[in-house]
Amino acid sequence: MAPRPFWKGYLKLSLVTCPVAMTPATTESEKVRFHTLNRKSGHRVVSQYVDAVSGKPVAEDDEVKGYQRGEDEYVLLQDDEIDAVALESTRTIDIDMFVDADSIGWIWYDKPHYLTPDDPVGEEAFSVIRDAMQSTGTVGISRLVMYRRERAVMLEPRGKGIVLWTLRYGDEVRDPEDYFGKIENAKPDPKLMDMVSTLIDERTRQWDPAMTGDPVQARLLEIIASKKKGKKRPTKAKDKAEQPPSNVINIMDALRKSIGSEAGKRK
């Protein structure tokens, strides 16, 4: 069963408006989570803010947010002052512009959400906006208040629905030139390219979500299940011995050995 939407509002393009619902496209609810307990009593341990100087607990009513401007000097902000900067885009996704679907690099993508029509009457308007973006190869850009901050969002048509991506802020994305700019622009030997292409061809598979499985979580679930049944604690699996670094210096020899190894696996 699909989870209930965590956001409801309106999708707007000029004078065309339709009610929509939004749900995060990813989830971490299946992850194994632990509580911190008191080993002696078995009771849960709770966290509490304490004064960094006096060490005394701070009442919730006395907690306030502060922006540091110097050593031990802060500008205090009240909750109502922070809430006052929230914009009207909390419940309306007003598409400001459209851009080419391939013009936004993957590094700007933050969190994906499924956007669906929330009213049979508005489904036609939703479908028209979705299909028009699909046919023109464009995505919509808007701004929306999510997770207590205003964000730029991208609307991407996907099947019968629309995927809404929150986009990263400009100061969150580092310039790749600072890292890749020092790499020399030398072209590799064509023979080496052919051999690496052979390795890629040998290892090419059909994408399967199972490739992203979490072996650590699977092992944790096994341990938890065995403890529920009162079995002994499983012994720690021995790490596979790593192969010592090869003394092969010539990349051509290394590639020949790699291709031979791949051929052996196939047999």
Order of alpha helices (4+ residues) and beta strands (2+ residues): beta-beta-beta-beta-alpha-beta-beta-beta-alpha-beta-beta-beta-alpha-alpha-alpha-alpha
